[in-house]
């Protein structure tokens, strides 16, 4: 019995080894050359090709990057990609349970697309371009110019990135996850909804950059540290790129200049001015503070002074009662399914492809109430 329990991983190791060897031989390189290219020993590469070892997510990502392949290419099927994520070092049990829910969400979302025949058009893939230029090009392609993006979650869905906003325990050190299923051509991002909505917007833009540039390097698990300037350099260079893209994509410098020149008539910004701009662009206070500092609208001393302040009480006093979603702070319990998924579920139900019970679960509403409304 014990032997059978290990069979799936043995099969996965064998498939990975076969594909790894094939890719290496097609490039005409030795095991030693590959080992140097990904900072591993040639002995370990040999064991991988023989199917006698299963690499960590970090090692598998390095190999996928080297061969310009999706991580799932080296695995048996899309389900195996999640097995790699779930084996990530230090992953606590509560976070593991949430990631399993994300896996089900991905599968059900793709099934709804199959049942309704509504598949998202893939977004472009960028290479050899600066993050600022890439952000400007995406804004131009979407028709935003320098205007703020009001509903980034729905926008990114329509541009090919499926999004689930779901709480993951803070000590799991996960802000977001990006995954791409090559066979289905479907990309998904898990956004940790424990964060404020402004921070979630930044995470979403960050994951969208991975979709545009690092699609074949997934799965990617993003640590909250990558959103802190002092720590991001400790991670893979793609994280700094994605972070620069995310800020530029959400906060266009030209629009900030227009607002300050037209309305504030001064470059000495108060904390209320910062919060006004933060709300205008729909981002986190820290993201706005860093942008204003980088654009030299805030001195380093003012930046450090404002950074120490909790924006919540100031916003409520300065701008009145916050909108319901704006009040989602750390400790929030909600899971936010995308509006597009709910729309697909309604269509699938009307076509008799799914049951009323399943529809009510997607809509998070009482089944009888849903049926009553649809029968009117």
C-alpha positions in Angstrom: 0.0 0.0 0.0 2.8 2.5 0.9 4.3 2.0 -2.6 1.0 2.9 -4.3 0.7 6.1 -2.2 3.9 7.4 -3.8 3.0 6.4 -7.4 1.6 9.9 -8.5 4.8 11.7 -7.5 6.9 9.0 -9.1 5.0 9.5 -12.4 5.3 13.2 -12.1 9.1 13.0 -11.5 9.5 10.7 -14.5 7.5 13.0 -16.8 9.5 16.0 -15.6 12.8 14.2 -16.1 11.9 13.1 -19.6 10.8 16.6 -20.7 13.8 18.3 -19.0 16.2 16.0 -20.8 14.5 16.5 -24.1 14.6 20.3 -23.8 18.3 20.2 -22.8 19.3 17.9 -25.7 17.3 20.1 -28.2 19.3 23.1 -27.1 22.5 21.0 -27.5 23.8 21.7 -24.0 25.4 19.5 -21.4 24.1 18.8 -17.9 27.0 20.8 -16.5 26.1 23.8 -18.7 22.5 23.6 -17.6 23.5 23.3 -14.0 25.6 26.4 -14.2 22.8 28.3 -15.9 20.3 27.6 -13.1 22.8 27.6 -10.2 22.4 23.9 -9.4 24.9 21.0 -9.3 25.2 18.7 -12.4 24.6 15.8 -10.1 21.2 17.2 -9.2 20.3 17.8 -12.8 21.2 14.2 -13.5 18.9 13.0 -10.7 16.1 15.2 -12.1 16.5 13.7 -15.6 16.4 10.2 -14.2 13.2 11.0 -12.3 14.8 10.4 -9.0 14.2 13.8 -7.5 11.3 16.3 -7.5 12.4 20.0 -7.5 11.2 22.7 -5.3 8.9 25.4 -6.8 11.9 27.8 -6.8 14.1 25.3 -8.8 11.3 24.4 -11.1 10.6 28.1 -11.8 14.4 28.6 -12.6 14.3 25.7 -15.0 11.1 27.0 -16.7 12.7 30.4 -17.0 15.8 29.0 -18.6 13.9 27.1 -21.2 11.2 29.8 -21.6 8.5 27.3 -20.8 5.5 27.4 -18.5 6.1 25.4 -15.3 3.1 23.2 -16.1 5.0 22.0 -19.2 7.2 19.9 -17.0 4.2 18.4 -15.1 1.6 15.9 -16.0 -1.5 18.1 -16.0 -2.8 21.4 -14.6 -3.6 19.8 -11.3 0.1 19.0 -10.8 0.9 22.7 -10.9 -1.1 23.2 -7.7 0.7 20.3 -6.1 3.9 22.2 -6.6 2.4 25.3 -5.1 1.0 23.3 -2.1 4.5 21.9 -1.4 6.0 25.4 -1.1 8.3 25.6 1.9 6.8 27.1 5.0 3.2 27.0 3.7 0.9 26.9 6.8 -2.2 24.7 6.9 -4.7 27.5 6.7 -3.0 29.0 3.7 -2.9 25.5 2.1 -6.7 25.2 2.6 -7.3 28.6 0.9 -5.1 27.7 -2.1 -7.1 24.5 -2.5 -10.2 26.6 -2.7 -8.4 28.7 -5.4 -7.7 25.5 -7.3 -11.5 24.6 -7.3 -12.3 28.2 -8.4 -10.0 27.9 -11.3 -11.4 24.6 -12.4 -15.0 25.7 -12.0 -14.4 29.0 -13.8 -12.8 27.2 -16.8 -15.7 24.8 -16.8 -18.3 27.6 -16.9 -16.4 29.1 -19.9 -16.5 25.7 -21.6 -20.3 25.3 -20.9 -21.1 28.8 -22.2 -18.6 28.9 -25.0 -17.3 32.3 -23.7 -13.5 32.3 -23.5 -11.4 35.4 -22.8 -9.1 36.6 -25.6 -5.5 36.4 -24.4 -3.7 39.6 -23.7 -0.5 40.6 -25.4 2.9 39.2 -24.4 5.7 41.8 -23.9 9.5 41.3 -24.1 12.5 43.7 -24.1 10.5 46.7 -22.9 10.8 49.0 -19.8 8.0 48.6 -17.2 7.1 52.3 -17.6 6.7 51.9 -21.4 4.8 48.7 -21.0 2.3 50.4 -18.5 1.8 53.3 -20.9 1.3 51.0 -23.9 -1.4 49.0 -21.9 -3.1 52.2 -20.9 -3.1 53.3 -24.5 -4.4 49.9 -25.7 -7.2 50.0 -23.2 -8.1 53.7 -24.0 -7.3 55.2 -20.6 -4.7 57.8 -21.5 -3.6 59.2 -18.1 -7.1 58.8 -16.4 -7.4 56.7 -13.3 -8.6 53.1 -13.5 -11.8 52.8 -11.4 -12.4 49.0 -11.4 -9.2 47.3 -12.1 -10.5 43.8 -11.1 -13.2 43.8 -13.8 -10.9 45.5 -16.3 -8.2 42.8 -15.9 -10.7 40.1 -16.3 -11.8 41.4 -19.6 -8.2 41.5 -20.7 -7.5 37.9 -20.0 -6.6 37.6 -16.3 -9.2 35.8 -14.2 -9.2 37.1 -10.6 -10.3 35.7 -7.2 -10.0 37.9 -4.2 -9.8 35.7 -1.1 -8.4 36.1 2.4 -5.2 34.3 3.2 -3.7 34.4 6.7 -1.2 37.2 7.1 1.5 34.9 8.5 1.5 32.9 5.3 3.4 35.8 3.7 1.3 35.6 0.5 0.0 38.7 -1.2 -0.8 37.2 -4.5 -0.4 34.1 -6.7 -0.2 34.0 -10.5 -0.8 30.8 -12.5 -1.2 30.1 -16.2 -2.6 27.0 -17.7 -0.9 26.6 -21.0 -3.2 24.0 -22.5 -6.4 26.0 -21.8 -4.7 29.4 -22.4 -6.2 30.6 -19.1 -4.5 32.8 -16.6 -5.6 33.3 -12.9 -4.5 35.5 -10.1 -5.3 35.0 -6.4 -5.4 38.4 -4.6 -5.2 38.3 -0.8 -8.3 40.2 0.3 -7.0 40.6 3.9 -5.3 43.7 2.4 -7.1 47.0 1.9 -8.9 47.5 -1.4 -6.2 50.0 -2.5 -3.5 47.5 -1.8 -5.5 44.8 -3.6 -5.6 47.0 -6.7 -1.8 47.2 -6.6 -1.4 43.5 -6.2 -3.8 42.9 -9.1 -1.8 45.2 -11.3 1.4 43.4 -10.2 0.0 40.0 -11.1 -1.3 41.5 -14.4 2.4 42.4 -15.2 3.3 38.7 -14.6 0.6 37.8 -17.1 1.9 40.2 -19.7 5.6 39.4 -19.3 6.1 36.3 -17.2 3.2 34.1 -18.4 5.4 31.1 -19.0 7.3 31.5 -15.7 4.4 30.5 -13.4 3.3 29.6 -10.9 4.5 32.7 -9.1 3.9 33.2 -5.4 4.4 36.9 -4.4 5.5 37.8 -0.9 4.3 41.1 0.7 7.9 42.2 0.9 8.0 42.8 -2.8 5.7 45.8 -2.3 8.4 47.4 0.0 11.1 49.3 -1.8 13.8 48.3 0.7 13.1 44.6 0.3 12.0 44.1 -3.4 15.7 43.9 -4.6 16.1 40.7 -2.5 13.7 38.9 -4.9 13.8 37.8 -8.5 14.3 40.9 -10.8 10.9 40.3 -12.4 9.3 41.5 -9.0 10.9 44.9 -9.2 9.8 45.2 -12.9 6.2 44.2 -12.0 6.1 46.6 -9.1 7.3 49.5 -11.2 4.7 48.5 -13.9 1.9 48.3 -11.3 2.5 51.8 -9.9 2.8 53.4 -13.3 -0.3 51.5 -14.6 -2.4 52.7 -11.7 -1.0 56.2 -11.1 0.0 58.1 -14.3 2.5 60.9 -13.5 0.9 63.2 -16.1 -2.4 63.1 -14.3 -0.9 63.9 -10.9 0.8 66.9 -12.4 -2.4 68.1 -14.0 -4.3 67.9 -10.7 -1.6 69.6 -8.7 -1.1 72.4 -11.2 -4.8 72.9 -11.8 -6.3 72.5 -8.3 -3.7 72.6 -5.5 -1.6 75.5 -6.9 1.2 74.4 -4.6 3.7 71.5 -4.5 3.7 71.5 -0.7 1.1 68.8 -0.2 -0.8 68.2 3.0 -1.7 64.8 4.3 -5.3 65.6 3.2 -4.0 66.3 -0.3 -2.3 62.9 -0.4 -5.4 61.1 0.8 -7.5 62.9 -1.8 -5.1 61.7 -4.6 -5.1 58.2 -3.0 -8.9 58.0 -3.3 -8.9 59.6 -6.7 -6.6 56.9 -8.1 -8.0 54.1 -6.0 -4.7 52.9 -4.6 -3.1 52.4 -1.2 -1.8 55.4 0.8 1.7 54.0 0.7 1.7 53.6 -3.1 0.6 57.2 -3.4 3.1 58.5 -0.9 6.0 56.7 -2.7 4.8 58.0 -6.1 4.7 61.6 -4.8 8.1 61.2 -3.3 9.6 59.8 -6.5 8.0 62.7 -8.5 9.5 65.1 -6.0 6.2 66.5 -4.8 7.1 65.2 -1.3 10.4 65.6 0.5 11.9 62.5 2.2 11.1 64.0 5.6 7.5 64.6 4.7 7.2 61.2 3.2 8.5 59.6 6.4 6.2 61.8 8.5 3.1 60.8 6.5 4.1 57.2 6.2 3.8 56.8 10.0 0.1 57.9 10.0 -2.8 55.5 9.7 -4.9 56.9 6.9 -8.3 55.4 8.0 -9.3 57.9 10.8 -8.1 60.8 8.7 -10.1 59.7 5.6 -13.2 59.3 7.7 -12.8 62.8 9.2 -11.7 64.5 6.0 -14.0 62.8 3.5 -16.9 61.4 5.5 -18.0 57.8 6.0 -16.0 55.4 3.8 -17.6 53.3 1.2 -18.3 49.7 2.4 -15.4 48.2 0.3 -13.0 50.9 1.5 -13.6 49.8 5.1 -12.3 46.3 4.4 -9.2 46.3 6.6 -6.9 43.6 7.9 -9.0 40.7 9.3 -11.7 40.9 6.6 -13.3 37.5 6.0 -15.0 37.9 2.6 -14.3 36.1 -0.7 -15.0 38.2 -3.7 -16.0 36.2 -6.8 -15.7 38.1 -10.1 -18.8 39.6 -11.6 -17.9 37.9 -14.9 -18.0 34.5 -13.2 -21.4 35.2 -11.8 -22.6 36.3 -15.2 -21.3 33.1 -16.8 -23.0 31.1 -14.0 -26.4 32.8 -14.8 -26.0 32.0 -18.5 -25.0 28.4 -17.8 -28.1 28.0 -15.5 -30.4 29.5 -18.2 -29.0 27.0 -20.7 -29.7 24.2 -18.1 -26.0 23.4 -17.9 -25.8 23.8 -14.1 -28.2 23.3 -11.2 -30.0 26.0 -9.2 -28.0 24.9 -6.2 -24.7 25.5 -8.0 -25.9 28.9 -9.3 -26.8 30.0 -5.8 -23.4 29.0 -4.5 -21.7 31.1 -7.2 -24.0 34.1 -6.5 -23.8 33.6 -2.7 -27.5 34.0 -2.5 -30.4 31.9 -1.2 -31.4 29.4 -3.9 -35.2 30.0 -3.6 -34.7 33.7 -3.9 -32.5 33.3 -7.0 -35.1 31.0 -8.6 -37.9 33.4 -7.7 -36.2 36.3 -9.4 -35.3 34.3 -12.5 -38.8 33.1 -12.9 -40.3 36.6 -13.0 
